[in-house]
Amino acid sequence: MSDPISDMIVRIKNAQNALLVSVEIPYSLQKVKILDVLKEEGYLKDYAVKDVRNGIKSIDVELKYSKSGKPAIEVIQRVSVPGRRFYSSCESLKTFFNGMGIYILSTSSKGIVSDRVARREKIGGEVICKVF
């Protein structure tokens, strides 16, 4: 697999299209940090890291829906891909869905954060994905 972050995004999208309660994703620390941001921003209920077998871990993600059954994540798209990285400063990063959506950035000093935190801290970085 050449892009595990895209794989995670597609698994979340497909699970929400199928109205599943949870989805299992292969473990990596970067994925956990991205899920931290999604949970902090209110797009996911929760997630848990579990051992599958002999030190191999996976992440069980609980998806969030409204009372009417509509998924909390309407749009989730990968921005930077391994063949074409996209970097942005906090000043040049435009709002997504008029400020209703977020960008998830990988910064050198603060780690993986949302665009709101990046603007507050006045830092830029690689734009991983955008979520609404």
Secondary structure in CASP SS format (residue, H / E / C, confidence):
PFRMAT SS
TARGET T0000
AUTHOR 0000-0000-0000
METHOD secondary structure of the structure
MODEL  1
M C 1.00
S C 1.00
D C 1.00
P H 1.00
I H 1.00
S H 1.00
D H 1.00
M H 1.00
I H 1.00
V H 1.00
R H 1.00
I H 1.00
K H 1.00
N H 1.00
A H 1.00
Q H 1.00
N H 1.00
A C 1.00
L C 1.00
L C 1.00
V C 1.00
S E 1.00
V E 1.00
E E 1.00
I E 1.00
P E 1.00
Y C 1.00
S C 1.00
L H 1.00
Q H 1.00
K H 1.00
V H 1.00
K H 1.00
I H 1.00
L H 1.00
D H 1.00
V H 1.00
L H 1.00
K H 1.00
E H 1.00
E C 1.00
G C 1.00
Y C 1.00
L E 1.00
K E 1.00
D E 1.00
Y E 1.00
A E 1.00
V E 1.00
K E 1.00
D E 1.00
V E 1.00
R E 1.00
N C 1.00
G C 1.00
I E 1.00
K E 1.00
S E 1.00
I E 1.00
D E 1.00
V E 1.00
E E 1.00
L E 1.00
K C 1.00
Y E 1.00
S C 1.00
K C 1.00
S C 1.00
G C 1.00
K C 1.00
P E 1.00
A C 1.00
I C 1.00
E C 1.00
V C 1.00
I E 1.00
Q E 1.00
R E 1.00
V C 1.00
S C 1.00
V E 1.00
P C 1.00
G C 1.00
R E 1.00
R C 1.00
F C 1.00
Y E 1.00
S E 1.00
S C 1.00
C C 1.00
E C 1.00
S C 1.00
L C 1.00
K C 1.00
T C 1.00
F C 1.00
F C 1.00
N C 1.00
G C 1.00
M C 1.00
G C 1.00
I E 1.00
Y E 1.00
I E 1.00
L E 1.00
S E 1.00
T E 1.00
S C 1.00
S C 1.00
K C 1.00
G E 1.00
I E 1.00
V E 1.00
S E 1.00
D H 1.00
R H 1.00
V H 1.00
A H 1.00
R H 1.00
R H 1.00
E H 1.00
K C 1.00
I C 1.00
G C 1.00
G E 1.00
E E 1.00
V E 1.00
I E 1.00
C E 1.00
K E 1.00
V E 1.00
F C 1.00
END
